[in-house]
Amino acid sequence: MRSETLSALPSGVRLAVSPLSWANDVLEDLGADIPVETCLDEAARAGYDGVELGRKLPRTKELLVPLLDSRKLSLASGWHSGQLAEGSVKDEMAAVAAHADLLRAMGSTVMVYGETAMMTPGAPLDAPMSQRRQLPGVDVAAYAARLTDFGARLAGEYGLTLAYHHHLMMVTETFDEISMIFDAAGPSVGLLLDTGHAAAAGFAYPQLIECFGDRIVHIHMKDVRAPALTVVRIRDLSFNEGVRSGMFTVPGDGALDFAPLARFVRETGYRGWLVVEAEQDPAVVPPLPAVTAAFHHILAHFSA
């Protein structure tokens, strides 16, 4: 049944779900009582072909393979907190080694990179959004060169493509900041398109498709609840307060149109993962019905 439903996707395109719908990676009280087995059982039951790494998933091949194989799930990718805005490529390669080795061992071909250097000191995701440290404080050319070198080494040593994640509260949040990086970085730096982070940063995600479609190597599909996002921006709340207030949701439950994304995938030959993602409280939004509805919402765009 799963393969028949997923057959609506173009060849080489696969659909995964993030464990964030069951357990938040930062706000550990959200989903604290949900076992990892429940997350994986429900991901498979909803029809998904894979998952990304979440904080409750084991970090060894010996433990992770049986959890996924028994449910016919693959590992799409996993997040790495990078420090190249301030650090060296040599140090980053050392820091990423265990994570990259696990991704390679699990058959993943991309690694999600989030730039966590230069974030607001202390608890950065608890700071008001206006206090974000911005990219103009970085030597962009030098930073892009380090990213390019790191991406080339990651591919050479582990066979992984670097998927750079633009992200709220990090140095690459706005469209202009993303453009600065990708205008300067070499082809070893791929782009992770995140629909929800684009909208929450104040621009339409199709702008990234238009300008950097050939650099997109991984896709996160989250929706935004416009009223909640408006309150977050007007009151200058923190990222974590925004998550708790429900500014993010699954595709089909918010304000975004996913038709341009489906058109991009169909018409450009994109090959890789589409990952349904929603950072929200599972006690407020039960995960299984939410991710099941998102599964059908996304596939409906490809069946049309």
Backbone bond lengths (Angstrom), bond angles and torsions (degrees), N, CA, C in turn:
res aa  C-N    CA-C-N  psi(-1)  N-CA   C-N-CA  omega(-1)  CA-C   N-CA-C  phi
1 M - - - 1.463 - - 1.529 110.89 -
2 R 1.364 115.90 -41.51 1.448 119.42 -179.45 1.526 110.77 -62.09
3 S 1.339 117.29 -47.05 1.464 120.63 -177.08 1.521 111.38 -64.83
4 E 1.337 116.76 -35.36 1.460 119.58 179.13 1.526 110.86 -65.46
5 T 1.331 117.16 -40.14 1.458 121.07 179.92 1.518 110.77 -69.07
6 L 1.335 116.52 -44.41 1.457 121.00 -178.48 1.520 112.86 -70.49
7 S 1.320 117.78 -12.56 1.460 120.50 -179.98 1.526 111.86 -64.55
8 A 1.329 117.62 -12.99 1.466 120.01 175.83 1.521 111.71 -67.79
9 L 1.333 117.44 -20.64 1.457 121.16 -179.76 1.519 110.80 -77.29
10 P 1.324 117.48 149.06 1.466 119.89 174.59 1.526 110.98 -60.94
11 S 1.314 116.25 155.54 1.452 121.09 178.39 1.523 110.46 -57.57
12 G 1.328 116.33 133.27 1.456 120.96 178.80 1.502 114.66 87.92
13 V 1.328 118.12 -1.71 1.460 122.52 177.62 1.528 108.31 -105.87
14 R 1.324 116.35 131.12 1.462 121.07 -175.98 1.526 109.94 -126.81
15 L 1.325 115.59 153.16 1.464 121.41 -174.23 1.524 110.32 -116.34
16 A 1.325 115.65 121.95 1.461 122.21 -179.54 1.522 109.62 -123.20
17 V 1.328 114.91 171.73 1.462 120.96 175.97 1.522 108.35 -133.89
18 S 1.310 115.59 142.87 1.461 120.85 178.52 1.526 110.25 -83.43
19 P 1.330 117.83 141.82 1.469 120.62 174.92 1.528 113.78 -64.94
20 L 1.355 118.20 -6.13 1.462 120.45 -179.10 1.520 113.23 -59.83
21 S 1.320 117.74 -23.20 1.468 118.91 177.26 1.521 111.77 -68.92
22 W 1.324 116.46 -20.98 1.469 121.47 -179.49 1.526 112.81 -103.28
23 A 1.338 117.20 -36.55 1.465 120.47 -176.15 1.521 109.28 -150.66
24 N 1.340 116.54 122.14 1.455 120.84 -178.63 1.530 110.27 -74.81
25 D 1.337 116.34 141.31 1.459 120.40 -177.56 1.524 113.20 -77.06
26 V 1.332 117.65 -23.06 1.463 121.62 -177.27 1.526 111.07 -107.82
27 L 1.323 116.35 -48.73 1.471 122.05 178.91 1.524 107.75 -87.44
28 E 1.315 116.17 87.61 1.458 120.37 -168.34 1.527 113.58 -71.11
29 D 1.331 118.01 -11.73 1.461 119.12 174.77 1.526 111.55 -74.81
30 L 1.336 116.81 -21.69 1.468 120.26 179.35 1.527 108.78 -79.30
31 G 1.307 116.01 107.76 1.452 121.17 -179.28 1.515 114.34 84.64
32 A 1.322 117.39 15.46 1.468 120.44 -177.77 1.523 112.52 -59.18
33 D 1.327 116.92 -29.12 1.465 121.23 -175.69 1.526 113.27 -93.43
34 I 1.337 117.86 2.08 1.467 120.45 -176.61 1.529 109.39 -95.79
35 P 1.330 118.53 117.61 1.468 120.28 179.19 1.524 111.42 -67.35
36 V 1.330 115.43 151.71 1.454 119.93 178.82 1.526 110.90 -61.01
37 E 1.317 116.76 -32.18 1.471 120.05 178.76 1.526 111.35 -61.98
38 T 1.331 116.96 -36.25 1.463 120.55 177.89 1.524 110.44 -65.10
39 C 1.318 115.96 -43.79 1.465 120.49 178.18 1.527 110.48 -57.09
40 L 1.309 117.32 -49.49 1.457 120.92 -176.14 1.527 111.98 -70.57
41 D 1.329 116.86 -39.50 1.468 120.10 176.94 1.523 110.50 -59.24
42 E 1.332 116.46 -44.13 1.458 120.11 -176.51 1.527 111.51 -74.75
43 A 1.335 117.30 -33.72 1.466 119.40 175.20 1.520 110.63 -60.45
44 A 1.339 116.70 -43.72 1.464 120.89 178.55 1.523 111.19 -68.70
45 R 1.324 115.70 -41.12 1.471 119.93 -179.00 1.527 111.27 -62.87
46 A 1.331 116.64 -35.63 1.465 120.39 179.66 1.524 111.73 -71.47
47 G 1.344 117.18 -19.12 1.454 120.44 176.11 1.511 115.95 115.24
48 Y 1.321 117.50 -0.72 1.464 120.04 -174.12 1.525 111.49 -70.78
49 D 1.338 113.21 154.82 1.460 122.04 -177.65 1.524 111.79 -95.36
50 G 1.337 117.20 -16.42 1.448 119.97 -176.81 1.510 112.35 -163.64
51 V 1.334 114.84 175.03 1.463 122.72 176.26 1.530 108.02 -137.82
52 E 1.317 115.48 162.01 1.458 120.28 167.26 1.532 108.47 -97.11
53 L 1.317 115.51 168.34 1.457 119.54 177.07 1.526 109.77 -68.24
54 G 1.318 115.96 139.13 1.454 122.45 170.77 1.511 107.84 -128.00
55 R 1.332 116.98 171.67 1.466 119.96 -171.77 1.526 113.59 -64.46
56 K 1.342 118.04 -21.05 1.463 119.38 -178.30 1.530 113.27 -91.53
57 L 1.317 117.01 -8.75 1.457 119.67 179.35 1.527 110.10 -79.68
58 P 1.335 117.57 140.54 1.468 120.07 179.75 1.520 111.14 -66.11
59 R 1.325 115.07 155.88 1.462 121.06 -176.63 1.524 112.17 -109.74
60 T 1.317 116.94 27.79 1.458 120.39 172.31 1.519 108.92 -128.62
61 K 1.338 115.52 145.24 1.453 120.53 179.94 1.524 111.07 -60.46
62 E 1.333 116.40 -38.06 1.461 120.86 -176.56 1.519 112.18 -61.05
63 L 1.319 117.36 -34.95 1.466 120.84 179.79 1.525 112.19 -90.92
64 L 1.326 116.36 -32.75 1.463 119.68 -174.12 1.530 112.55 -77.96
65 V 1.315 117.81 -39.19 1.467 120.88 -177.31 1.522 112.51 -56.55
66 P 1.346 119.87 -50.66 1.467 117.58 -179.16 1.528 113.75 -64.75
67 L 1.343 117.13 -32.81 1.463 119.67 177.67 1.521 111.31 -62.42
68 L 1.326 116.63 -42.42 1.466 120.68 -177.21 1.526 111.81 -82.87
69 D 1.316 117.26 -44.91 1.469 120.05 -176.18 1.524 111.93 -61.90
70 S 1.318 117.15 -36.91 1.464 119.77 -178.57 1.521 112.31 -66.61
71 R 1.329 116.09 -16.37 1.472 121.03 179.52 1.528 111.74 -113.80
72 K 1.339 115.79 8.97 1.469 122.04 -179.63 1.528 111.63 55.82
73 L 1.337 115.24 43.35 1.452 122.09 177.43 1.529 109.81 -112.33
74 S 1.331 116.26 147.53 1.456 122.53 174.56 1.523 109.08 -109.10
75 L 1.341 115.50 161.66 1.459 120.36 175.00 1.524 108.34 -93.87
76 A 1.330 116.28 112.90 1.466 120.97 -176.39 1.523 111.57 -72.95
77 S 1.321 116.58 -44.10 1.459 121.27 -178.59 1.519 108.76 -177.86
78 G 1.335 115.65 -169.66 1.453 121.13 177.03 1.515 109.79 -163.19
79 W 1.313 115.94 149.16 1.470 124.29 -175.55 1.522 111.20 -78.40
80 H 1.331 115.95 136.50 1.465 122.75 170.02 1.519 108.67 -121.14
81 S 1.328 117.51 126.72 1.466 122.24 176.71 1.519 108.91 -83.44
82 G 1.335 116.29 104.61 1.447 121.32 -175.87 1.518 113.42 -91.49
83 Q 1.333 115.72 161.18 1.459 122.65 -177.44 1.523 112.32 -131.35
84 L 1.327 117.28 25.13 1.459 119.96 -173.05 1.523 113.88 -73.71
85 A 1.324 118.78 -12.84 1.456 119.72 175.48 1.518 110.96 -65.97
86 E 1.317 116.01 -22.38 1.463 120.45 178.84 1.531 113.02 -127.00
87 G 1.334 118.18 -22.76 1.453 121.17 -172.08 1.512 113.57 -102.14
88 S 1.331 115.16 -176.63 1.461 121.88 -177.40 1.522 111.01 -98.45
89 V 1.327 115.62 159.08 1.460 121.01 176.98 1.525 109.94 -65.00
90 K 1.319 117.20 -38.64 1.465 120.70 178.93 1.528 110.77 -58.74
91 D 1.331 117.01 -46.94 1.466 120.26 179.91 1.528 111.10 -65.96
92 E 1.335 116.52 -36.56 1.468 120.04 -179.11 1.522 110.87 -67.61
93 M 1.312 117.14 -38.74 1.467 120.18 178.04 1.528 110.70 -63.93
94 A 1.302 116.51 -36.54 1.469 119.50 177.01 1.525 110.44 -68.66
95 A 1.332 116.39 -41.25 1.460 120.37 -177.80 1.524 112.65 -67.79
96 V 1.331 117.07 -30.82 1.467 120.95 -174.07 1.518 112.76 -90.54
97 A 1.315 118.18 -8.75 1.462 121.61 -167.33 1.525 113.78 -54.38
98 A 1.324 118.24 -52.89 1.470 120.49 -176.58 1.520 111.24 -64.45
99 H 1.318 116.25 -41.02 1.470 121.22 -179.74 1.523 110.84 -65.48
100 A 1.323 116.49 -47.05 1.464 120.42 -179.51 1.524 111.22 -65.19
101 D 1.305 116.53 -36.79 1.459 120.27 178.85 1.530 110.78 -64.25
102 L 1.346 116.30 -39.74 1.464 119.84 177.90 1.525 110.76 -65.71
103 L 1.323 117.57 -45.22 1.468 120.13 179.40 1.525 110.65 -59.11
104 R 1.320 116.37 -45.73 1.465 119.75 178.66 1.521 111.11 -60.81
105 A 1.329 116.67 -44.17 1.463 120.89 -178.34 1.527 111.50 -63.84
106 M 1.333 116.49 -29.18 1.462 121.02 -178.43 1.528 112.37 -89.15
107 G 1.320 117.59 0.91 1.458 120.52 177.59 1.512 115.10 86.55
108 S 1.334 117.56 9.00 1.464 120.26 176.47 1.523 109.85 -71.85
109 T 1.319 116.00 151.72 1.467 119.82 -179.53 1.526 112.70 -119.48
110 V 1.326 117.84 -6.75 1.467 121.60 177.24 1.522 109.44 -129.85
111 M 1.331 115.65 152.31 1.458 121.60 174.60 1.521 109.22 -125.97
112 V 1.312 116.32 126.22 1.462 121.66 178.56 1.529 108.87 -75.31
113 Y 1.334 116.52 127.75 1.463 122.61 179.22 1.517 108.86 -116.16
114 G 1.343 116.61 119.63 1.457 122.02 173.33 1.515 109.20 -113.03
115 E 1.333 117.23 128.74 1.467 120.68 -177.27 1.529 110.17 -82.41
116 T 1.327 116.54 108.19 1.467 120.58 -176.71 1.519 112.92 -105.19
117 A 1.335 118.19 -2.55 1.460 119.80 171.42 1.526 109.22 -70.49
118 M 1.300 116.42 156.33 1.465 123.35 177.65 1.518 113.69 64.22
119 M 1.342 117.75 15.33 1.457 118.26 174.76 1.529 109.27 -74.97
120 T 1.332 116.41 160.75 1.462 121.42 179.82 1.525 109.20 -54.72
121 P 1.338 118.68 130.14 1.473 120.44 -177.75 1.521 112.70 -58.27
122 G 1.324 114.93 156.07 1.457 120.60 178.69 1.512 111.21 88.58
123 A 1.325 116.07 -120.97 1.463 122.03 177.68 1.525 107.27 -107.23
124 P 1.336 118.41 86.53 1.472 121.15 -168.46 1.520 114.19 -60.72
125 L 1.337 117.73 -33.99 1.463 119.04 -178.14 1.527 112.27 -81.00
126 D 1.328 116.25 -2.00 1.466 120.68 173.44 1.522 112.01 -100.15
127 A 1.331 117.58 -4.69 1.462 121.74 179.49 1.522 110.32 -82.00
128 P 1.334 117.86 151.79 1.469 119.45 174.78 1.523 110.87 -55.38
129 M 1.308 116.36 145.13 1.464 120.96 -176.93 1.535 112.29 -56.28
130 S 1.330 116.88 -31.90 1.462 120.14 -177.03 1.522 112.57 -68.71
131 Q 1.316 118.26 -14.19 1.463 121.24 -176.73 1.535 113.01 -90.28
132 R 1.307 116.85 7.89 1.461 120.02 178.81 1.525 110.66 -60.72
133 R 1.335 116.20 137.70 1.466 121.52 172.36 1.518 108.36 -80.39
134 Q 1.330 116.91 135.97 1.463 120.25 -167.23 1.527 112.89 -109.52
135 L 1.312 114.22 159.34 1.454 122.09 -173.64 1.524 114.31 -60.61
136 P 1.334 120.84 -34.77 1.468 118.24 179.12 1.523 114.11 -55.91
137 G 1.328 118.51 -15.72 1.454 121.09 175.35 1.511 112.95 -79.32
138 V 1.326 117.57 -2.82 1.458 123.24 -177.93 1.535 108.73 -107.88
139 D 1.313 116.58 146.88 1.462 120.93 169.58 1.529 106.39 -73.86
140 V 1.325 116.49 96.84 1.459 121.10 -170.00 1.528 111.41 -62.60
141 A 1.316 117.63 -41.76 1.460 119.90 -178.32 1.527 110.87 -62.72
142 A 1.326 116.51 -43.01 1.462 120.11 179.77 1.528 110.96 -68.69
143 Y 1.311 116.33 -39.74 1.468 120.91 178.37 1.526 110.28 -62.93
144 A 1.327 116.43 -46.43 1.463 120.48 179.68 1.521 110.92 -62.61
145 A 1.322 116.74 -35.91 1.467 119.86 178.30 1.531 110.61 -65.84
146 R 1.324 116.89 -40.17 1.476 119.78 177.60 1.524 110.53 -65.91
147 L 1.321 116.96 -42.05 1.465 120.09 176.95 1.525 110.96 -60.25
148 T 1.313 116.37 -42.74 1.466 121.23 -179.59 1.520 111.04 -62.88
149 D 1.309 116.63 -44.66 1.461 121.66 178.27 1.527 110.01 -63.95
150 F 1.315 116.48 -45.62 1.471 121.25 179.82 1.523 110.31 -61.21
151 G 1.343 117.36 -44.45 1.457 120.51 179.28 1.516 112.32 -61.62
152 A 1.336 116.26 -40.35 1.460 120.05 178.97 1.525 111.12 -65.69
153 R 1.333 116.82 -41.08 1.465 120.16 179.47 1.534 110.95 -69.05
154 L 1.319 116.55 -37.92 1.460 120.76 178.95 1.522 109.94 -61.87
155 A 1.314 116.37 -42.00 1.462 120.61 178.36 1.530 110.97 -68.44
156 G 1.327 116.05 -42.70 1.452 119.52 -176.89 1.519 113.76 -68.46
157 E 1.333 117.01 -39.62 1.464 120.60 -175.19 1.526 113.36 -90.12
158 Y 1.325 117.14 -28.82 1.465 119.42 -173.78 1.526 113.88 -125.35
159 G 1.319 117.92 -6.71 1.453 119.98 -177.53 1.510 113.59 69.19
160 L 1.336 116.94 25.71 1.457 122.17 -177.53 1.520 110.94 -109.58
161 T 1.322 116.17 139.76 1.454 121.60 174.32 1.518 109.22 -92.35
162 L 1.324 116.33 132.96 1.462 122.05 178.78 1.527 109.36 -74.72
163 A 1.333 116.43 122.93 1.465 122.40 177.57 1.524 108.17 -112.25
164 Y 1.330 115.49 99.04 1.472 121.45 -174.66 1.527 110.09 -77.31
165 H 1.333 115.45 122.24 1.465 122.31 -173.54 1.528 110.58 -97.85
166 H 1.344 117.49 106.78 1.470 119.99 168.83 1.526 107.00 -66.59
167 H 1.342 116.99 139.22 1.465 118.92 -166.57 1.519 110.35 -156.00
168 L 1.316 116.91 138.17 1.454 120.90 175.21 1.524 110.53 -56.24
169 M 1.334 116.08 142.78 1.463 125.05 176.99 1.523 113.57 72.61
170 M 1.321 118.11 3.94 1.451 120.95 174.82 1.526 108.80 -109.47
171 V 1.331 117.41 172.95 1.463 118.99 -170.72 1.524 113.57 -70.58
172 T 1.320 116.95 -12.27 1.466 120.32 178.15 1.525 108.43 -121.08
173 E 1.334 115.39 84.04 1.465 122.17 -176.22 1.520 111.84 -111.18
174 T 1.316 117.95 -46.18 1.457 122.07 -173.13 1.530 111.60 -87.97
175 F 1.321 115.87 166.07 1.466 120.18 178.26 1.523 110.97 -61.50
176 D 1.327 118.26 -41.83 1.463 121.21 -179.91 1.528 111.00 -62.78
177 E 1.328 116.98 -39.23 1.464 120.07 179.60 1.526 111.29 -67.85
178 I 1.314 116.38 -41.95 1.467 120.06 176.44 1.520 109.86 -60.62
179 S 1.328 115.85 -43.36 1.465 120.21 -179.60 1.522 111.19 -62.33
180 M 1.326 117.39 -40.90 1.466 120.55 179.19 1.523 110.75 -58.60
181 I 1.326 116.65 -43.28 1.462 120.64 -178.81 1.530 110.83 -67.79
182 F 1.326 116.90 -48.83 1.460 119.60 -172.40 1.523 112.81 -78.57
183 D 1.321 117.39 -19.19 1.458 119.16 171.53 1.530 110.74 -72.51
184 A 1.331 116.54 -24.83 1.465 120.54 -175.65 1.523 113.50 -101.91
185 A 1.335 117.83 -26.02 1.467 121.11 -175.28 1.522 111.55 -82.60
186 G 1.322 115.37 152.08 1.453 121.48 178.67 1.513 112.40 -79.94
187 P 1.340 117.34 176.14 1.466 122.00 -174.74 1.523 114.53 -66.65
188 S 1.324 119.00 -12.32 1.466 119.85 177.19 1.528 111.94 -72.85
189 V 1.322 117.37 -10.84 1.471 121.61 177.99 1.520 108.18 -99.10
190 G 1.327 116.03 107.93 1.452 121.00 176.83 1.519 110.76 -91.14
191 L 1.306 116.49 160.72 1.461 122.77 -178.53 1.520 110.80 -104.56
192 L 1.311 116.12 131.14 1.454 121.49 167.43 1.523 107.17 -92.58
193 L 1.314 117.11 116.90 1.465 122.12 176.28 1.511 108.52 -86.02
194 D 1.337 116.84 120.10 1.462 121.97 176.31 1.520 108.41 -118.16
195 T 1.324 116.37 110.36 1.464 121.18 -173.56 1.524 112.13 -63.39
196 G 1.333 116.73 -40.40 1.455 120.30 -177.37 1.509 113.37 -72.55
197 H 1.320 117.30 -40.62 1.458 119.80 178.81 1.522 111.00 -67.42
198 A 1.326 117.10 -33.34 1.461 119.66 175.05 1.527 110.18 -61.94
199 A 1.322 116.97 -52.19 1.465 120.67 -177.87 1.522 111.22 -61.08
200 A 1.323 117.00 -42.69 1.461 120.69 -178.28 1.527 111.48 -69.35
201 A 1.345 116.76 -22.64 1.462 120.71 176.83 1.521 112.19 -86.39
202 G 1.323 116.78 -3.88 1.460 120.00 172.70 1.514 115.79 100.17
203 F 1.333 118.73 16.16 1.460 118.93 176.71 1.522 109.97 -138.42
204 A 1.323 115.71 160.40 1.458 121.90 -178.13 1.529 109.69 -84.00
205 Y 1.325 116.74 129.65 1.463 119.72 -176.25 1.534 114.17 -58.00
206 P 1.357 120.33 -29.01 1.475 117.45 177.26 1.525 113.89 -60.03
207 Q 1.336 118.45 -17.62 1.460 120.00 175.02 1.531 110.45 -60.98
208 L 1.318 116.68 -38.46 1.460 120.04 179.09 1.521 110.89 -69.46
209 I 1.319 116.26 -36.78 1.467 119.75 176.46 1.516 110.32 -62.75
210 E 1.326 116.61 -44.43 1.467 121.12 -177.55 1.521 111.80 -65.15
211 C 1.331 116.64 -42.20 1.464 119.90 -173.25 1.525 113.92 -91.73
212 F 1.337 116.74 -31.61 1.461 119.64 -172.96 1.528 112.42 -133.98
213 G 1.336 116.00 28.83 1.459 119.79 -177.64 1.518 113.20 -56.89
214 D 1.333 116.73 -34.57 1.459 120.02 -178.05 1.526 112.47 -75.24
215 R 1.349 117.25 -8.22 1.462 120.94 178.67 1.533 112.24 -100.46
216 I 1.336 117.58 -7.16 1.465 120.83 -175.50 1.525 109.90 -75.25
217 V 1.334 115.98 121.55 1.466 121.42 -177.03 1.528 112.63 -121.30
218 H 1.338 117.50 -7.48 1.466 121.31 -177.96 1.521 106.49 -158.55
219 I 1.331 117.60 145.96 1.470 120.54 -174.80 1.516 110.61 -133.42
220 H 1.341 115.55 126.11 1.463 122.44 171.07 1.527 108.09 -104.56
221 M 1.310 116.27 126.21 1.457 121.77 -178.32 1.521 108.96 -110.41
222 K 1.315 115.77 102.80 1.458 120.36 171.07 1.511 108.00 -127.92
223 D 1.315 115.87 154.50 1.454 122.73 -179.69 1.521 108.38 -107.04
224 V 1.328 116.87 167.48 1.459 121.38 177.17 1.527 109.56 -126.01
225 R 1.324 114.72 141.75 1.463 120.89 170.94 1.522 106.53 -89.99
226 A 1.318 116.62 107.30 1.464 121.62 -172.05 1.527 113.37 -57.21
227 P 1.353 119.96 -44.39 1.473 118.67 179.77 1.528 112.53 -60.61
228 A 1.338 116.69 -41.58 1.465 119.60 179.90 1.524 110.70 -66.41
229 L 1.335 117.01 -41.18 1.460 120.58 179.41 1.526 110.88 -63.82
230 T 1.325 117.52 -39.16 1.462 121.20 178.18 1.524 110.61 -60.24
231 V 1.320 116.96 -44.37 1.471 120.71 178.70 1.524 111.01 -62.39
232 V 1.326 116.47 -42.00 1.472 120.79 179.36 1.524 110.24 -58.49
233 R 1.315 117.54 -45.12 1.460 120.86 -177.65 1.530 111.75 -72.89
234 I 1.323 117.62 -42.53 1.468 120.51 -178.33 1.530 110.54 -64.31
235 R 1.326 115.92 -41.20 1.472 120.19 -176.96 1.525 112.29 -89.95
236 D 1.328 116.77 0.34 1.469 122.00 -179.50 1.528 110.55 52.55
237 L 1.318 115.23 51.64 1.457 120.42 179.05 1.527 110.06 -78.06
238 S 1.311 115.54 170.63 1.458 120.88 176.91 1.524 110.45 -83.89
239 F 1.322 114.78 166.90 1.458 119.85 175.68 1.523 110.14 -58.59
240 N 1.319 117.35 -46.57 1.464 120.24 -178.32 1.524 112.04 -64.53
241 E 1.337 116.71 -37.05 1.463 118.50 175.16 1.524 110.38 -65.02
242 G 1.326 116.42 -36.24 1.458 119.95 176.96 1.517 111.84 -63.23
243 V 1.332 116.41 -42.85 1.466 120.24 177.79 1.521 109.95 -61.53
244 R 1.324 117.00 -46.19 1.467 120.09 -179.21 1.526 111.85 -64.22
245 S 1.331 116.77 -30.52 1.465 119.93 -178.53 1.516 112.57 -82.74
246 G 1.351 117.33 -7.36 1.455 120.45 176.46 1.509 115.14 89.25
247 M 1.345 118.54 31.52 1.471 118.39 -179.75 1.528 111.66 -70.39
248 F 1.336 117.83 -23.22 1.458 121.55 177.45 1.522 110.93 -108.19
249 T 1.322 115.55 147.66 1.457 121.29 175.29 1.529 108.74 -151.60
250 V 1.314 116.36 -178.89 1.466 120.49 -179.30 1.531 110.31 -80.58
251 P 1.330 117.42 156.96 1.469 120.61 177.16 1.526 112.15 -53.57
252 G 1.337 114.60 134.65 1.456 120.27 179.82 1.507 113.96 97.32
253 D 1.336 116.91 -9.59 1.460 120.71 -177.52 1.524 111.56 -112.71
254 G 1.327 117.26 10.14 1.450 120.45 -177.03 1.509 112.22 -138.99
255 A 1.340 115.74 -148.95 1.459 121.30 -170.39 1.519 114.25 -96.23
256 L 1.332 119.08 -7.70 1.463 120.30 -171.66 1.523 112.80 -87.94
257 D 1.326 114.07 149.45 1.461 123.09 176.40 1.525 107.80 -102.67
258 F 1.334 117.12 120.46 1.457 121.09 -177.27 1.529 112.94 -95.79
259 A 1.324 116.90 4.73 1.460 119.69 177.46 1.534 112.19 -62.89
260 P 1.350 120.02 -43.21 1.463 118.43 177.61 1.530 113.16 -60.83
261 L 1.315 116.62 -32.62 1.459 120.08 178.23 1.528 110.37 -67.79
262 A 1.318 116.30 -46.23 1.465 119.84 178.39 1.526 110.77 -61.83
263 R 1.312 116.86 -38.52 1.467 120.77 178.91 1.532 110.30 -64.39
264 F 1.327 116.52 -42.77 1.467 120.37 177.08 1.527 111.16 -58.63
265 V 1.325 116.76 -46.48 1.465 120.78 -177.98 1.530 110.21 -64.04
266 R 1.333 116.93 -43.38 1.461 120.56 -177.73 1.525 112.25 -67.78
267 E 1.325 116.80 -40.72 1.463 120.52 -166.95 1.516 114.56 -94.17
268 T 1.321 118.60 -15.79 1.473 119.73 -174.18 1.515 113.34 -108.21
269 G 1.315 118.00 -5.33 1.447 119.02 -178.46 1.515 113.75 78.44
270 Y 1.342 117.61 20.52 1.466 119.78 174.76 1.515 108.94 -54.52
271 R 1.317 115.83 133.89 1.460 121.65 176.79 1.520 108.09 -129.75
272 G 1.304 116.71 119.55 1.458 120.13 -178.14 1.508 110.38 158.96
273 W 1.327 114.56 -159.91 1.458 121.06 -174.43 1.525 112.54 -94.65
274 L 1.322 115.07 142.62 1.458 124.41 163.29 1.524 105.53 -108.58
275 V 1.329 116.88 124.87 1.461 120.18 -174.08 1.525 109.72 -119.38
276 V 1.327 116.51 115.85 1.463 121.45 174.09 1.525 108.18 -74.20
277 E 1.324 115.72 130.98 1.467 119.60 -173.68 1.524 109.08 -144.86
278 A 1.321 117.03 138.55 1.463 120.84 174.73 1.512 108.99 -153.08
279 E 1.328 116.22 116.91 1.458 120.88 175.80 1.524 107.71 -88.71
280 Q 1.329 115.27 99.42 1.453 120.00 178.71 1.520 109.53 -154.01
281 D 1.308 115.77 169.74 1.465 122.26 -174.16 1.530 109.73 -79.32
282 P 1.334 118.30 116.60 1.471 119.48 -179.53 1.524 113.37 -67.14
283 A 1.332 117.40 -17.49 1.467 120.03 175.58 1.527 110.87 -74.19
284 V 1.322 116.53 -24.77 1.470 122.05 178.55 1.520 110.73 -92.26
285 V 1.331 116.22 -41.57 1.472 122.55 -179.46 1.525 108.17 -120.19
286 P 1.335 118.81 98.62 1.462 120.69 179.51 1.522 111.46 -54.96
287 P 1.331 117.46 128.29 1.471 120.09 -170.86 1.523 115.36 -63.41
288 L 1.329 118.91 -46.03 1.462 119.43 -172.36 1.522 113.16 -59.08
289 P 1.326 120.45 -52.09 1.471 117.86 178.86 1.526 112.86 -64.11
290 A 1.342 117.16 -32.95 1.468 119.82 -179.43 1.523 110.96 -66.70
291 V 1.334 117.56 -50.20 1.475 119.20 -176.76 1.519 111.45 -73.37
292 T 1.336 117.07 -25.53 1.467 119.46 175.28 1.526 110.53 -68.46
293 A 1.331 116.16 -44.38 1.464 119.93 177.23 1.527 110.77 -61.91
294 A 1.345 116.80 -39.93 1.468 120.27 178.94 1.520 111.34 -65.10
295 F 1.313 116.86 -40.45 1.465 122.55 177.44 1.525 110.35 -54.32
296 H 1.313 116.33 -49.89 1.460 120.22 -178.20 1.526 112.10 -72.67
297 H 1.337 117.00 -31.73 1.460 120.26 178.60 1.528 109.89 -64.12
298 I 1.325 116.63 -46.04 1.462 120.13 -178.84 1.537 110.50 -67.07
299 L 1.308 117.06 -46.29 1.459 118.97 -177.03 1.533 112.36 -66.88
300 A 1.336 116.41 -26.72 1.455 118.91 176.89 1.526 111.69 -62.07
301 H 1.333 116.94 -32.37 1.468 120.72 178.02 1.527 111.35 -67.40
302 F 1.315 116.62 -28.27 1.465 119.72 -179.92 1.519 111.87 -90.65
303 S 1.316 117.23 -19.79 1.460 120.73 178.84 1.516 112.47 -85.66
304 A 1.325 115.61 -18.56 1.472 120.21 -174.69 1.533 110.07 -64.28
